[in-house]
Amino acid sequence: MARPVSYTTKTDGTTTVFAADVNLIQTDVKLIDTALASVEAALPGKAAAVHTHAGADIASGTVPTARLGSGAASATTYLRGDQTWAAPAGGTGSVTPGAMWMSVAAVDAPATIKARADYVCDGVNDETELNAAKAISDVLMLSEGTFTVASSFWLDRSGLKLVAAGPGSTVLRGVDATVTPLKVGTFAQVAGAANAKHSDIVVQDLLVEVPGAPGAGVCAIDVWGVSKSEFRNVTTKGGYDGWRVHNLDRFSFIGCDAFGQVAAAWHLYQGVVDDVTIGVWASGSGECLAANTTGMLFDTFLNAGGTETLANVNEFNRLTVQGMRFGGSDTAAGTTGVKYLCGVRALTFIACQWRYCRTQIDATIFATANYTSFRLNFTLQGCSLIGTTANPAVDVIRYTGPSSGIYAHIKLIGVHVDKAADFLQIDSGNPTVTIDGLECGSSTGIGTWFNVVAGGPRISATVPLVSGSAEVVVNRIKGSHAVPAAATSVTVTHGLWKTPNTVLITPQSNPGAATRWWWTYVSATQFTINTDVAPGGSGVTFSWAAEV
């Protein structure tokens, strides 16, 4: 409070303040200065009475939803970009699946992955979490670990993507041998190609497993009614069948494997299948494996039994199989590589390998009401077909078809064969076979090139022939024959359909005493390899190639 000051006002209007009072005023000023200095020292960092905070200044606590936007915040609304709480489009409060992705963690996934996942499975009925994620998003990202389902997880609409961490890391398995873990498609009636199909579905980097001993109706993956879709780097383990495929078009299986099945690794089943590729596609990488027989070792898994690897190809147009290995065991009778080509219009195998199969290709055509009038075009190009040492009395290719109505053309280009009783056995039917480039291995070789059964008795021949309605045409062929130690020639039955224009011979072993060799006596069935003297020792083996 200010002190009273003594002063005198003169008649001229001037004021005289007494000295004692001036001293008091100066003292008050000093007190005020001291107080101001204390206030100024406390001001830095203090906000003005009217000011704005940055969002980064909020370091703790929560902001009431009412402060975030207008409208009522609830479990069925979201905050729009215009700062309004509103229900999703449609007004029902449900979320329409879209392009966003949802992550699902397995029960045994690392804790850090579980902490970031949208859904975490508990290892029991994991289809519950998978279906919840699918209801929100078109893209499901599965963590490493094992997902166990008590009923099939079904990709049941177009546009779904199921992407995992890799078949060595992510496993989708049934809880027991009664469950097919993964279903894909419409599962509609397959009476014709016009049936509705789901499209643009992708499954990638996943192992699908059926444990135990499944019955005939259980497979690892069942695909039915799908178009313009793709499986990439997906493996099936176990199941009565590994892959069961129905009613597809414009579909690719890239780098997909199958092993450990009871029956078929790949069961191409009912319905029209058009323009389907199995194996290498586009980039030139990716190899499909069909290996389900005793003794076949693949990625440390020992397969345990099976009867066929690719079965019941049924009403197929433009089916291409590239880079697939059909595997069996060299210590057992083996299994059938490809079986039942009923309904196939155009089937092509490119750069495939059959190894240790009981019969590499059993081209059986069923004479049923559905398959009595069509043309089969079946092509092998750049393929290798090797039988078993334990059971060499088998066929490389066996054809059985009705005597009329089905016109089959089998074309073999650049094919290597070994270890078989017969190269081609025709039990019945009227196929035309064209061979352009055929090579036989020298370990066990082929007993008889062509066996044709016509009207009952077995007709065996070592040359191409026309018997009944079966016609065989061979344009180029290769093989190997040995001139014995004490001989100077060996006769070769070449297997071409007429006298060759060109024959090439090359020694594969030390010719011993022989210094010159040539071929003579060429006919429509045979030619002779000659040496100037007997080679001695263990003889000399010549590789040969003949072409019309």
C-alpha positions in Angstrom: 0.0 0.0 0.0 1.4 3.4 -1.0 2.6 5.7 1.8 1.1 9.3 2.2 3.4 11.9 0.9 3.8 15.5 2.3 3.9 18.2 -0.3 3.1 22.0 -0.6 1.4 23.6 -3.6 2.4 27.1 -4.4 0.3 29.9 -5.9 2.1 29.5 -9.2 0.9 25.9 -9.5 4.2 24.2 -8.7 4.5 21.5 -6.1 7.3 21.1 -3.6 7.8 17.5 -2.2 9.8 17.2 1.0 13.0 15.3 0.9 11.9 12.7 3.5 9.0 11.8 1.4 11.2 11.4 -1.8 13.3 8.9 0.1 10.2 6.9 0.9 9.1 6.8 -2.8 12.5 5.6 -3.8 12.3 2.8 -1.3 8.9 1.7 -2.7 10.3 1.6 -6.3 13.1 -0.6 -5.2 10.6 -3.0 -3.6 8.5 -3.1 -6.7 11.6 -3.8 -8.9 12.5 -6.7 -6.6 9.0 -8.2 -6.9 9.0 -7.8 -10.7 12.4 -9.6 -11.0 11.0 -12.6 -9.1 8.0 -12.8 -11.4 10.1 -12.5 -14.5 12.3 -15.4 -13.3 9.3 -17.6 -13.0 7.7 -16.8 -16.4 9.9 -18.8 -18.9 8.0 -22.0 -20.1 4.6 -20.6 -18.9 1.8 -20.5 -21.5 -0.1 -17.4 -22.3 -3.6 -17.0 -20.9 -4.8 -17.7 -24.5 -2.7 -20.3 -26.4 -2.7 -23.5 -28.6 -0.9 -26.8 -27.8 0.6 -29.1 -30.4 -0.7 -32.7 -30.4 2.8 -33.9 -29.4 2.4 -32.0 -26.1 -0.1 -34.6 -24.9 2.2 -37.1 -23.2 -0.3 -39.0 -21.0 -3.9 -39.6 -20.3 -6.8 -40.1 -22.8 -8.8 -37.6 -24.9 -12.6 -38.0 -24.5 -14.2 -39.2 -27.7 -16.5 -36.2 -27.7 -13.4 -34.0 -28.2 -12.4 -36.0 -31.3 -15.4 -35.4 -33.5 -19.1 -34.8 -33.6 -21.7 -37.6 -33.4 -21.8 -40.5 -30.9 -18.8 -42.8 -30.6 -19.7 -46.5 -30.1 -18.6 -50.0 -30.9 -20.5 -49.8 -34.3 -19.1 -46.4 -35.4 -15.8 -45.1 -36.6 -14.2 -41.6 -36.9 -14.4 -40.4 -40.5 -12.0 -38.0 -42.1 -14.4 -35.1 -41.5 -14.2 -35.7 -37.7 -17.6 -37.3 -37.5 -18.5 -40.5 -35.7 -20.5 -42.6 -38.2 -21.5 -46.2 -39.0 -19.8 -47.9 -42.0 -21.5 -47.6 -45.4 -24.8 -49.5 -45.4 -25.7 -48.1 -42.0 -25.8 -51.6 -40.3 -22.6 -51.2 -38.3 -20.9 -54.1 -40.2 -17.6 -53.7 -41.9 -17.5 -54.6 -45.6 -14.4 -56.7 -46.5 -12.0 -54.8 -48.6 -8.3 -54.4 -49.6 -7.0 -53.9 -46.0 -5.2 -56.9 -44.5 -5.6 -58.6 -41.2 -2.8 -60.5 -39.4 -3.6 -63.8 -37.6 -1.0 -65.3 -35.2 -0.8 -69.0 -34.3 -0.8 -70.2 -30.8 2.9 -71.0 -31.0 3.9 -67.9 -32.8 6.6 -65.7 -31.1 5.3 -63.3 -28.5 6.4 -60.2 -30.5 4.3 -61.4 -33.4 1.2 -62.1 -31.2 1.5 -58.6 -29.7 1.1 -57.0 -33.1 -1.5 -59.4 -34.6 -5.1 -58.5 -35.2 -6.2 -62.0 -34.0 -4.4 -64.6 -31.9 -5.4 -68.2 -32.1 -5.4 -70.5 -29.1 -4.8 -73.8 -31.0 -8.4 -75.0 -30.6 -10.9 -74.4 -33.3 -8.6 -71.8 -35.0 -11.1 -71.5 -37.8 -13.0 -69.2 -35.5 -10.3 -66.5 -35.6 -9.6 -67.1 -39.2 -13.2 -66.6 -40.2 -13.4 -63.5 -38.0 -10.5 -62.0 -39.9 -11.9 -63.1 -43.2 -15.2 -61.3 -42.4 -13.3 -58.0 -42.2 -10.6 -58.3 -44.8 -9.9 -59.9 -48.2 -6.2 -60.4 -47.3 -5.2 -62.7 -44.4 -1.6 -62.8 -43.3 -0.8 -65.9 -41.3 2.2 -66.0 -38.9 4.6 -68.8 -38.6 3.3 -71.7 -36.4 0.5 -74.2 -36.5 -3.2 -73.4 -37.0 -5.5 -76.3 -36.0 -9.0 -76.4 -37.3 -11.9 -78.6 -36.3 -13.8 -77.8 -39.5 -12.7 -76.7 -42.9 -11.5 -73.1 -43.3 -13.2 -72.1 -46.5 -12.1 -69.4 -48.9 -15.7 -68.8 -50.1 -15.7 -65.6 -52.1 -13.8 -63.9 -54.9 -10.7 -61.8 -54.2 -9.5 -63.6 -51.1 -5.8 -63.8 -50.5 -4.3 -66.2 -47.9 -0.6 -65.5 -47.4 1.5 -67.4 -44.9 5.2 -67.4 -43.8 6.2 -70.4 -45.9 5.4 -74.2 -46.1 8.3 -74.8 -43.7 7.0 -72.3 -41.2 3.2 -72.1 -41.4 1.0 -75.2 -41.0 -2.8 -75.4 -41.4 -3.8 -78.8 -40.1 -7.0 -80.6 -39.3 -7.6 -81.6 -35.7 -7.8 -85.2 -36.8 -8.1 -87.5 -39.9 -11.7 -86.6 -40.5 -11.2 -82.9 -41.4 -10.2 -81.4 -44.7 -8.3 -78.3 -43.5 -8.7 -76.0 -46.5 -11.6 -75.6 -49.0 -11.5 -73.1 -51.9 -14.3 -72.1 -54.2 -18.1 -72.3 -54.8 -18.6 -76.0 -54.3 -21.4 -75.7 -56.8 -22.9 -78.5 -59.0 -20.4 -79.3 -61.8 -22.8 -80.3 -64.6 -21.2 -77.8 -67.0 -18.7 -75.1 -67.5 -21.3 -72.4 -67.1 -21.5 -72.9 -63.3 -20.6 -69.8 -61.2 -17.0 -69.7 -60.0 -15.2 -67.6 -57.6 -12.2 -65.8 -59.0 -8.9 -64.0 -58.2 -8.1 -66.2 -55.2 -4.5 -66.6 -54.1 -3.0 -69.0 -51.6 0.7 -68.7 -50.9 3.5 -70.2 -48.8 1.6 -72.7 -46.7 1.7 -76.4 -45.6 -1.7 -78.0 -45.3 -1.7 -81.3 -43.4 -4.1 -84.1 -42.6 -2.9 -86.2 -39.6 -3.5 -89.9 -39.1 -5.2 -92.3 -41.5 -8.0 -90.4 -43.3 -10.9 -92.0 -45.0 -11.7 -91.7 -48.8 -13.6 -88.4 -48.4 -10.8 -86.4 -46.7 -8.2 -84.5 -48.6 -5.7 -81.8 -47.6 -7.0 -79.1 -50.0 -10.3 -79.3 -51.9 -10.7 -76.8 -54.8 -14.1 -76.6 -56.5 -15.5 -73.9 -58.8 -12.6 -71.4 -59.1 -11.4 -69.2 -62.0 -8.4 -66.9 -62.6 -6.7 -67.9 -59.4 -3.4 -69.3 -58.2 -1.7 -71.5 -55.6 2.0 -70.7 -55.2 4.5 -72.6 -53.0 1.8 -74.6 -51.2 2.4 -78.2 -50.0 -0.1 -80.8 -49.0 0.9 -83.5 -46.5 -1.2 -86.6 -45.8 -4.9 -87.0 -46.6 -6.6 -89.7 -48.7 -5.8 -87.3 -51.6 -3.5 -84.4 -51.4 -5.1 -82.0 -53.9 -8.7 -82.6 -55.1 -9.5 -80.3 -58.0 -12.9 -79.8 -59.6 -14.4 -77.4 -62.1 -11.6 -74.9 -62.7 -10.5 -72.6 -65.5 -7.5 -70.3 -66.0 -5.9 -71.6 -62.8 -2.2 -72.1 -61.9 -0.4 -74.2 -59.4 3.1 -73.0 -59.1 5.8 -74.7 -57.0 3.2 -76.8 -55.3 4.0 -80.2 -53.7 2.2 -83.3 -52.5 3.4 -86.2 -50.4 2.3 -88.8 -47.9 -1.1 -89.5 -49.4 -3.1 -92.7 -49.1 -4.4 -92.5 -52.7 -3.6 -89.7 -55.1 -1.2 -86.8 -54.6 -3.1 -84.8 -57.2 -6.7 -85.9 -57.9 -8.1 -83.9 -60.8 -11.7 -84.8 -60.3 -15.1 -84.0 -61.6 -16.2 -81.1 -63.8 -14.9 -79.1 -66.7 -11.3 -77.9 -66.1 -10.1 -75.5 -68.8 -6.7 -73.9 -69.2 -5.0 -75.1 -66.0 -1.3 -75.1 -65.4 0.5 -77.2 -62.8 4.2 -76.5 -62.2 6.5 -73.9 -63.8 4.7 -70.9 -65.0 5.6 -67.4 -66.3 8.9 -66.8 -64.4 10.2 -70.3 -65.2 10.6 -71.2 -61.6 8.6 -73.5 -59.4 8.5 -77.3 -59.5 5.5 -79.4 -58.5 6.2 -82.7 -56.7 3.8 -85.6 -56.8 5.5 -88.1 -54.5 3.5 -90.4 -52.3 5.1 -93.8 -52.3 7.2 -95.8 -49.9 10.8 -94.7 -49.8 10.5 -91.3 -51.6 12.5 -88.8 -49.6 11.5 -85.2 -49.8 12.5 -82.4 -47.3 13.2 -85.0 -44.6 9.7 -86.5 -44.8 9.5 -90.2 -45.7 6.3 -90.9 -47.7 4.3 -93.9 -46.6 2.3 -95.6 -49.2 0.0 -94.7 -52.1 -1.5 -95.9 -55.3 -1.3 -93.2 -57.9 0.0 -89.6 -58.1 -2.2 -88.0 -60.7 -5.6 -89.6 -61.1 -9.1 -89.3 -62.6 -8.4 -86.5 -65.1 -12.0 -85.9 -66.0 -13.3 -83.5 -68.7 -10.2 -81.4 -69.0 -9.4 -78.9 -71.8 -5.9 -77.4 -72.1 -4.3 -78.9 -69.0 -0.6 -78.2 -68.9 1.8 -79.9 -66.4 5.3 -78.4 -66.4 8.3 -79.4 -64.4 6.5 -81.9 -62.2 8.3 -84.9 -60.7 6.3 -88.1 -60.2 8.2 -90.1 -57.6 8.2 -93.6 -56.4 10.6 -96.1 -55.0 13.2 -98.3 -56.7 12.9 -100.9 -54.1 9.2 -101.7 -54.5 6.7 -102.2 -57.2 6.0 -98.5 -57.3 2.8 -96.6 -58.0 1.1 -95.4 -61.1 2.4 -92.0 -62.3 -0.6 -90.8 -64.2 -3.9 -92.7 -64.3 -7.3 -92.4 -66.0 -7.3 -89.8 -68.7 -11.0 -90.0 -69.2 -12.4 -86.8 -70.8 -9.1 -85.1 -71.5 -9.1 -83.0 -74.7 -5.7 -81.5 -74.6 -3.1 -82.7 -72.0 0.5 -81.6 -72.2 3.5 -82.6 -70.0 6.6 -80.5 -70.4 10.0 -81.2 -68.8 8.4 -83.7 -66.3 10.1 -86.7 -64.7 8.5 -90.0 -63.8 10.9 -92.0 -61.6 10.3 -95.5 -60.2 6.6 -95.6 -61.0 4.8 -98.9 -61.6 3.3 -97.6 -64.8 4.4 -94.1 -65.8 1.2 -93.2 -67.7 -1.9 -95.3 -67.6 -4.0 -93.6 -70.3 -7.2 -95.4 -69.6 -10.3 -93.9 -71.3 -13.6 -94.9 -69.9 -16.3 -95.8 -72.5 -19.2 -94.1 -70.6 -22.1 -92.0 -71.9 -20.1 -88.8 -71.1 -16.9 -89.8 -73.0 -18.0 -91.6 -76.1 -17.3 -88.9 -78.7 -14.3 -86.7 -78.4 -10.6 -86.4 -79.5 -7.8 -86.8 -77.0 -4.5 -84.9 -77.7 -1.9 -86.1 -75.3 1.7 -84.8 -75.5 4.9 -85.5 -73.7 7.8 -83.1 -74.4 11.3 -83.2 -73.0 10.2 -85.8 -70.3 12.0 -88.6 -68.6 10.3 -91.9 -67.6 12.2 -94.4 -65.6 10.8 -97.7 -64.2 11.9 -99.7 -61.2 14.8 -102.2 -60.9 12.7 -104.2 -58.4 9.8 -104.5 -60.8 10.9 -103.8 -64.4 8.1 -105.9 -65.9 5.9 -102.7 -66.3 4.9 -100.4 -69.1 6.0 -96.8 -69.7 2.8 -95.9 -71.3 -0.3 -98.0 -71.3 -3.4 -97.1 -73.3 -6.9 -98.6 -72.9 -9.8 -97.1 -74.8 -13.1 -98.0 -76.4 -13.0 -99.4 -80.0 -14.9 -96.5 -81.4 -16.0 -93.0 -80.7 -12.8 -91.7 -79.1 -10.0 -90.7 -81.4 -6.7 -90.4 -79.5 -3.4 -88.9 -80.7 -0.4 -89.5 -78.5 2.6 -87.4 -79.3 6.1 -87.9 -77.8 8.8 -85.4 -78.4 12.3 -85.8 -77.0 11.5 -88.5 -74.5 14.0 -90.5 -72.4 12.8 -93.9 -71.1 14.5 -96.8 -69.2 13.7 -99.9 -67.1 10.5 -101.2 -68.5 9.1 -104.4 -70.1 7.3 -102.4 -72.7 7.6 -98.8 -73.9 4.0 -98.6 -75.2 1.3 -101.1 -74.6 -2.1 -100.6 -76.3 -4.7 -102.9 -74.8 -7.6 -101.6 -76.9 -8.8 -98.6 -78.8 -7.6 -96.7 -81.8 -4.9 -94.3 -80.9 -2.4 -92.8 -83.3 1.1 -92.4 -81.7 3.7 -90.1 -83.1 7.2 -90.2 -81.7 9.8 -87.6 -82.6 13.0 -88.1 -80.6 13.1 -91.2 -78.3 16.1 -92.2 -76.2 16.5 -95.4 -74.2 18.8 -95.7 -71.3 21.4 -98.5 -71.1 21.0 -99.8 -67.6 18.1 -102.2 -68.1 16.5 -100.7 -71.2 13.2 -101.6 -72.8 12.2 -105.2 -73.4 9.7 -104.5 -76.2 9.0 -101.2 -77.7 5.4 -101.8 -78.7 3.0 -104.3 -77.4 -0.5 -104.2 -79.0 -3.3 -106.3 -77.7 -6.0 -106.6 -80.4 -9.0 -108.8 -80.2 -7.6 -110.9 -77.4 -4.1 -112.5 -78.0 -1.1 -110.4 -77.1 0.9 -109.3 -80.1 4.5 -108.4 -79.3 6.7 -106.5 -81.7 10.0 -104.8 -81.6 9.1 -102.6 -84.6 6.3 -100.1 -85.2 3.3 -101.8 -86.6 -0.3 -101.4 -87.5 -2.4 -104.0 -85.6 -6.2 -103.7 -85.4 -6.8 -100.0 -85.3 -3.6 -99.0 -83.5 -1.1 -97.0 -85.5 2.4 -96.1 -84.3 4.7 -93.6 -86.1 8.3 -93.1 -85.0 10.5 -90.4 -86.6 13.7 -90.3 -84.5 15.1 -92.7 -82.0 18.3 -93.2 -80.0 19.8 -96.1 -78.1 22.9 -98.1 -77.3 24.2 -101.5 -78.3 27.4 -103.4 -77.6 29.6 -105.4 -80.0 30.7 -108.5 -78.0 34.4 -109.0 -77.3 34.8 -111.8 -79.9 32.4 -110.4 -82.6 32.8 -107.8 -85.3 29.1 -106.7 -85.5 25.8 -106.3 -83.7 22.4 -106.0 -85.3 20.1 -103.1 -84.0 16.3 -103.2 -84.3 15.8 -99.4 -84.6 12.0 -99.0 -84.1 11.5 -96.4 -86.8 8.4 -96.6 -89.0 10.5 -96.8 -92.2 14.1 -97.0 -93.3 16.1 -94.2 -91.7 17.8 -91.6 -93.8 20.5 -90.9 -91.2 22.3 -93.2 -88.7 25.0 -91.9 -86.3 27.1 -94.2 -84.2 29.6 -93.3 -81.4 31.7 -95.6 -79.1 30.8 -95.1 -75.5 33.7 -97.3 -74.2 37.3 -98.2 -75.2 37.1 -99.8 -78.6 40.0 -102.1 -77.7 41.6 -103.7 -80.7 39.0 -102.1 -83.1 40.3 -99.1 -85.0 37.3 -98.5 -87.4 33.6 -98.8 -87.1 30.6 -98.2 -89.4 27.0 -99.2 -90.0 25.5 -101.2 -92.9 22.4 -103.2 -94.0 19.9 -100.5 -93.2 16.3 -101.5 -93.6 12.8 -100.5 -92.4 13.4 -102.6 -89.2 17.2 -102.9 -88.6 20.8 -101.8 -89.2 24.2 -103.3 -88.3 27.1 -101.7 -86.4 30.4 -103.1 -87.6 34.1 -103.0 -86.4 37.2 -103.9 -88.4 38.3 -106.5 -85.9 36.9 -108.0 -82.7 37.4 -105.4 -79.9 38.4 -108.0 -77.3 38.3 -107.2 -73.6 34.7 -106.6 -72.5 33.6 -105.5 -76.0 32.6 -102.0 -77.0 29.3 -100.2 -76.5 28.1 -97.8 -79.2 25.5 -95.1 -78.8 23.4 -94.6 -81.9 20.8 -92.3 -83.3 18.6 -92.9 -86.3 16.2 -90.5 -88.1 13.9 -90.9 -91.1 
